[in-house]
Amino acid sequence: MVNVASIFSTLGNPNSLIPLAIKDTASSTGMTMGSFITGKEEGQDRFIDEVGTEAIWLLGIPAYKRIFDKTVYKLAGIDPKFDVRNLKDKEIFEKIQKYAPTEDIKNNMAKIAKQQSKTKNTAVAKFFISTGLTIATYIGLTKAKHKYTEDKIRKNILKEEQEKKNANPSFKGLGKTIQSFAFSPVKNMWILDGAITTERLTDSRSPQEFAGYAIKEVSLLLMLYYVGEKIQELCEKYAHKKYNKSIGLDSRVLENKDLQHAFEDGSIIKSLKEFEQIKANGDGAIYEFLHTNPNNHIVKYAKKSEIIKMYEKPQKWYEIFKKTEITNKIDTRKYIDLEDIKGVYTKLDTLYKQYQTAIKDGETSEKFFKGVKKLKRGSIIMNIGTSIVVLGILTPAIMVAKRLADKDDIEFHTKKQIREQMKEEGLIA
């Protein structure tokens, strides 16, 4: 049975690569189909480019990071799961050690405390090396694709000439910005996409290919990293203004029945008051609060949103297909952005006030939350749906129309260039 709530929770997760993958797949499919309209060879070339690029785009950085963890981190004796942003605040780092989920992790943190520079430098190196190797892999794919396409076109041209003449021709020869990018899977993609776009434009084989990539890459980057976020913001403002319903909380929280129950039984009030009181005591007090108040709804929903990561028991090599066991302890190696925690409090407080108003106006709890979920799902559908239409239909259609409107631009220019080159080489007349 399809779990609708789970689907929207995944699609609405701002740190998930799945929404990006869906948008990019729509773009790749549309571009490939459009290229086949203008010619089989161009379609094959585009297919290799789009599929290969998407595989590298999604899997490259995680794969190289994994290799780095298993080699460099292991040799350095550093836990690769420790987030170096935890070293920013001395008071919080002491609490991170205090609440370490296991003794092994606590001992490892004691080592990290003594070699902080080494830990930071290794993390920065991991970011640059994994990103650099992924970019290099993409460049290698592009060079291989160009060679494959050229060889394919040469064979096809010779075959065409042979059919025309019925002859047998002969063949011839880390600051803050770095931290922001290094630890966000989505922001990792910004750098990779920037490199891919630059390489595609600079390595274009003709003005025709350059124009095609320019149209495609600009629309892709805008929809992936700017327009989608703006659509989400507009939907949230619309929901707030038109329906007096805040939909800023993570989908995994809004889709969970526990939130509705907390509003109905009033337990949310105690949680909001507790956090409001502790918030005034500073970040160290907030961090302590997260560990000592697991039943507080702000803490529970921060965990549900994965702002707080829970400790997962390490698996043996023979347990790779077994579901990971998640404990009830916070994994203190992972970084907790306390501004995001405060954001959960603010959004919950706003939603609860809206809930109280709705109940006073005669709206039922069931109707209120049904409306919130509907608006949140609508914003996700609007975000992803708009991207699919723009990237998978409109952009490819514009590119094909541009080509078909100019009879001199219909033929694959790379094929035209190779044909002229083969004439100069005396391979064809």
ROLUM-756044 format. One record per residue: x, y, z of N, C-alpha, C in turn. Coordinates in steps of 0.2 Angstrom, whole numbers, plus 5000, padded with zeros to 4 digits. Layout:
REM ROLUM-756044
XYZXYZXYZ
...
END
This chain:
REM ROLUM-756044
500449945000500050005000500450065000
500350114996500750174995500550225001
501150245004501050285010501150355008
500550395007500550465004500950515008
500850505015501250545019501950545019
502150485018502950465017503150495011
502850495006503050524999503150595000
502650635003502650705003503150725008
503250685013503850695018504550695015
504650645010505250645007505350705002
504750714998504850764993504850834996
504650845002504650905006505250915010
505750865010506350875014506850915010
506950975013507451025010508150995009
508350945013509050925012509050855008
508550835005508550775001508750784994
509050744991509250744984508750724980
508250684982507650654978507350704974
507050764977506750814973507150844967
507850854969508250874964508350824958
508350754960508450704955507850704951
507250714954506650704950506650764945
506850824947506850884942507350874937
507950844939508450834934508350774929
507950724931507750674927507250694922
506750744924506350774919506650814914
507150844916507550884911507950844906
508250794909508650744905508250704900
507650684902507150654898506950694892
506750754894506450804889507050824884
507650834886508150854882508350794877
508350734880508550674875508050664870
507350674872506850664867506850714862
507050774864507050834859507650824854
508250794857508750784853508650734847
508250684849508150624844507650654839
507250704840506850734835507350764829
507850794831508350824826508850774823
508850714826509350664823509550614828
509550554825509750494829510450504833
510950524829511650534832511650584837
511250634836511250694841510850664847
510350624846509950594852510350544856
510750504852511250464856511750494860
512050554857512550594860512250624867
511650654866511350684872511150634877
510950574875510750514880511350504884
511950494881512550474885512750534889
512650594887512850654891512350654897
511750654896511250664901511250604906
511250544904511250484909511850484913
512450494909513050484912513150544917
512950604915513050664920512650654926
512050624925511550624931511850574936
512150514933512450464938513050494942
513450534938514050564942513750614946
513250654944512950714948512750684955
512350634955512050604961512450564965
512950524962513350474965514050484966
514250534962515050544962515250574969
515050624971515250654978515150604984
514550574984514550524990514950464989
515150444983515550384982516250404984
516550464982517250484983517250504991
516750524994516750545001516850475005
516450425003516450355006517150325005
517550335000518150304999518650345003
518550415004519050455008518950435015
518350415017518250395024518550335026
518550285021518850215022519650215021
519950275018520650275017520950325022
520850385020521250445023521050445031
520350445032520150455039520350395043
520350335040520550275044521350285045
521750305041522450315042522550365047
522150415047522250475052521950455059
521550405059521250385066520750435068
520350465063519850505065519150475063
518650485067517950465066517650505060
517550475054517350515048516550545050
516250515055515550545056515550605060
516150625063516150685067516150745063
515650785064515550855060516050905064
516450935060516950985063516651045065
516051055063515651125065515551115072
515551055075515451045082516051075087
516551095083517151125087517151205087
516651235084516551305084516451335091
516051305096515851325102516151275107
516651305112516951265117516451235122
515951275124515451255129515051195126
514851205120514451155117514851095116
515451095114515851035112515950995119
515951035124516050995131515450955132
514850985130514150945131514150895126
514450905120514450855115514750785117
515350805121515750745124515350715129
515050755133514650735139514050685137
513750705132513150665130513350615124
513950605123514150555118513750485119
513450455113513050405114513350335116
514050335115514450275117515050295120
515350245124516050265127516550265121
516550225116517050235111517050295107
516450325106516350395103516650445108
516450435114516750485119517450485119
517750425119518550425119518850455112
518450435107518650465100518650545101
518150575104518050645104518650675108
518850635113519450655117520050665113
520150615108520650625104520650685099
519950695097519850745092520050815095
519850815102519950885106520650895106
521150845106521850855106522150875099
521750855093522050865087521450895082
521250955085520750995081520951015074
521551045074521751065067521851015062
522050955064522050895060521350875058
520950875062520250855061519950905056
520050965057519751015052520051015045
520651005045521051005039520850945035
520750885038520550825035519850835032
519350865036518750875033518650925027
519150975027519151025021519450985015
519950945017520250905011519750855008
519350825012518850775010518350815005
518150875007517650915003517950924996
518550954996518850974990519050914986
519350864989519550804985518950774982
518450754986517850724983517550764977
517450824978517150874973517550874967
518250884968518750884962518750824958
518750764962518750704958518050694954
517550714957516850704954516850744947
517150804948517150854942517650824937
518250794939518650764934518350704931
517950664935517650604932517150634926
516750684928516350714923516650734916
517250774917517650794912517850734907
518050674911518250614908517750584904
517150584907516550564903516450604897
516450674897516350714891516850704886
517450694888517950674882517850614879
517650564883517550494880516850494876
516350534878515750544874515950574867
516350624867516450664861516850614856
517350574859517650524855517150474852
516750444856516250394854515850424849
515550484850515050514845515450524838
516050554839516450564833516550504829
516750444832516850384829516250354826
515650364829515050344827514850374821
514850444821514650484815515150474809
515750464810516250444805515950384801
515850334805515650264802514950274799
514550314801513850324798513950364792
514350414792514450454786514750414780
515250364782515550324777515050274774
514550254779514050204777513550244772
513450304774512950344769513250354762
513950374762514250384756514350314752
514450264756514450194752513850174749
513250194752512650174750512450224744
512750284744512650324738512950304732
513650284733514050274727514150194726
513950154731514050084731514750074730
515150104733515950094733516150074740
516850054740517150034747517750084748
517650134752518150184753518650154758
519250184758519750164762519750204769
520050174774520050214781520750234782
520750294786521350324788521250344796
521850344799521950364805521450404811
519051295018518451305023518351365027
518351415027517951475030517251455031
516851495032516151485034515751465027
515951495022515651485015515751405013
516451395014516651325013516251275017
516151285024515851245028515051235026
514751295024514051295021514051245016
514451245011514451205005514651135007
515151125011515451055012514951015016
514551035020514150995024513350985022
513251025016512551015014512550975007
512150925007512150885001511850924995
511450964996511151004991511651054989
511951094993512451144992513051114988
513251054990513751014986513651014979
512951004977512751004970512851074967
512851124970512951194967513551194964
514051174968514751174965514851134959
514551074960514651024955514251044948
513651074949513251094944513651154940
513951194944514351254941514951234937
515251174940515851154936515551114929
515051074930514751044924514551094919
514151144921513951204916514551234913
515051254917515651284914516051234909
516051174911516451124906516051114900
515351114901514951104895514951164890
514951224892515051274888515651284885
516251274889516851294886517151234882
516851174882517051114878516551104873
516051154871515551144866515851134859
515651094855515951074849515751124843
515251164844514951214839514551264843
514451324839513951374842513251344843
513051294839512451264840512351224847
512951194848512951154855512951204860
513351254860513451304865512751334867
512451354861511751384862511251334866
511251274864510851224867511051214874
511651214876511851204883511751264887
511851324884511651384888510951384890
510451374885509751374887509551324892
509851264891509751204895509951214902
510651234903510951244909510651304913
510551354910510251414914509551394917
509151364913508451344915508551294921
508951244920509051194925509351224932
509851264931510051294938509551344941
509151374937508651424940508151384943
507951324940507351284943507551244949
508251224949508451184954508551224961
508951274960509151314966508851384967
508451404963508151474964507351474964
507151454958506451464957506051414961
506251354962505951304967505851334974
506351364976506351384983505851444984
505851494978505451544978504651524978
504551474974503851444973503651424980
504051394984503951364991503751424995
504151474995504051534999503451564998
503251574991502651604989502051564991
502051504991501551454993501451465001
501951475005501951475012501651545014
501851595010501551665011500751665010
500651635004499951625002499451585007
499751535009499351495014499251535021
499751575023499751615029499251665028
499251705022498851765021498151745019
498051695015497351675013496951625018
497351585021497051535025497251535032
497651585034497951585041498151525043
498551485039498851425041499651425039
500051415044500751415043500951345040
501351335035501551275032502351265032
502651305036503351315036503751255039
503351215043503651155046503851105041
504351065043504551005039503950965038
503850935031503250895030503250835034
503850805037503850745041503450765048
503450825050503150845056502350855054
502250895049501550905047501150845046
501450795043501150735041501050685046
501350695052501350655058500750675063
500350625064499750625068499950655075
500550645078500750665084500650745085
500750785080500750855080499950875082
499550845078498850855079498650835087
498850785089498650765096498950805101
499550835100499850885104499550945105
499250965099498851025099498151015103
497850955101497150945104497250935112
497750895114497750885122498150945125
498350995122498651055125499351045127
499650985126500350965128500851015125
500651035119501151085115501251145119
500751165123500851235127501451225132
501451165136502051155140502751155137
502751125131503351125127503551185125
503151225122503251295120503551345126
503251335132503451375137504151355140
504251285140504851265142505451285138
505351285131505851305127505951385127
505351425128505451495128505851515134
505751485140506151495146506951485145
507051425142507751405141508151445136
507751465131508051505125508451565128
508151595133508451655135509151645139
509351585140509951565144510551555139
510451565132510951555128511051485124
511451475119511551415115511751355119
512151365124512351315128511851275132
511351325135510751295138510351255134
510251285128509751255123510051185121
510751185120511051115118510951065124
511051085130510851045136510151025136
509751065134508951055134508750995129
509150995124508950945119509150875121
509550865125509750805128509350785134
509150835138508850815144508050825144
507750835138507050845137506850815131
506950745131506750705124505950705123
505550725128504850725127504550795125
504950845125504750905123504650905116
504050935114503850925107504350965102
504651015104505151055099505751005098
505950965103506450925103506250865098
505650835099505450775096505350795088
505050855087504950875080505650895076
506150915080506750935077507150865075
506950815079507250745078506850725071
506250735071505850705066506050745059
506250805060506450845054507250825052
507550785056508250775056508750835057
508450885060508950935062509350905068
509050865072509450825077509550755074
510150725073510250655071510350615076
509950555076510050505081510550455080
510850425085511350375084511150315081
511450285076511350225073511850175075
511650115077512150065079512550045073
513150045073513550025067513449945065
513349935058513249875056513849835054
513849765055514349725053514349715045
514849695042514849685035514349645032
514149595036513649545034512949575035
512849635038512149655040511949715035
512349715029512249775025511449775022
511149725022510449725019509949725025
510249725031509749735037509649805039
509049815041508849885042509249915048
509449975048509950005053509550015059
509849995065509450005071509650075074
509050115074509150185077509050185084
509450215088509350215096509050275098
508850285104508550345107509050395109
509650385107510250435109510350485103
510550545105510750595100511450575098
511550575091512250565089512650635089
513050645095513350705096513950725091
514050675087514550685082514350735076
513650725075513350765070513150835072
513250885068513150955070512350975070
512251005076511551035077511551105076
511151135071511051205070510551225074
510751265079510351285085509851345082
510051375077509551425073508951385070
509051325068508551285065508051265070
508351245076507951225082507551285084
507751345084507351405086506851415081
507051395075506551405069505951355070
506051295073505551245074505051275079
505351305085504951335090504551385087
504851435083504451495081503851465076
503951415072503451395067502951355071
503151325076502651285080502151335084
502451385087502151435091501651475086
501851495080501451525075500851475073
500951415072500451365070499951355075
500151355081499751345087499251405088
499551465087499051525088498551525083
498751505077498251495071497751445073
497951385076497551335077497051355083
497251395088496751415093496251465090
496451505085495951555082495451515078
495751465074495251425070494751385074
494951355080494551325084493951375087
494151435089493751485092493151505086
493451495080492951515074492551455072
492551405076492151345075492451295070
493051295068493351245064493551185068
493451125066493651075070494451055069
494751025074495451005073495650965067
495150915066495250875060495350915053
494850965053494751005047495451055046
495651075052496251125052496851085049
496951025052497550995050497550965043
496950945041496850925034496950985030
496751045031496951105027497651115027
498051105033498751125033499151075029
498951005029499250955025499150965018
498550985016498350995009498751055006
498851105010499151165008499951155007
500251115012500951095011501051045005
500550995004500650954999500650994992
500151044992500051084986500651124984
501051144989501651184988502151144985
502251074988502751034985502551014978
501950994977501750984970501851044965
501751104967501851164963502551174962
502951164967503751164966503951114961
503851054962504151004958503750994951
503151004951502751004945502951064940
503051124943503251174939503951164936
504351134940505051114937505051064932
504651014933504550964928504250994921
503751034921503551064915504051104912
504351144916504851194913505451154910
505751104914506351074912506251014907
505650984908505550924904505150934898
504750994897504351004891504551074888
504451124892504551194889505251204886
505751194890506451204888506651164882
506551094882506651054876506251084870
505651104871505251124865505551194862
505751234867506051294864506651284860
507051234863507751214859507551184852
507051134852506851104846506651154841
506151204843505851254839506351304836
506851314840507451364838507851324832
507951264833508251224828507851214821
507251204822506851184816506651254813
506651314816506551374813507051394808
507651374809508151394804508451324800
508351324794508451264790509251244790
509651294791510351284792510551264799
510051264804510251244810509951174812
509651144807509251084809509751024810
510251014805510750964806511150974812
511350914814511850914820512550944818
512751004820513351034818513950994819
513950954824514550914825514650864819
514050834817514050794811514350834805
514050894804514250934798515050944798
515250964804515950974805516450914803
516150854806516550794805516550774797
515950794794515950774787516450814783
516450884784516950924781517650904782
517750884788518450864790518650794786
518150754785518250694782518350704774
518050754772518150774765518850804764
519150844769519850864769520350804769
520150754773520550694773520550654767
520050664763519950624757519650564758
519250554764518950494765518250494761
517950544760517350554756517450604751
517050604746517050654741516650714743
END
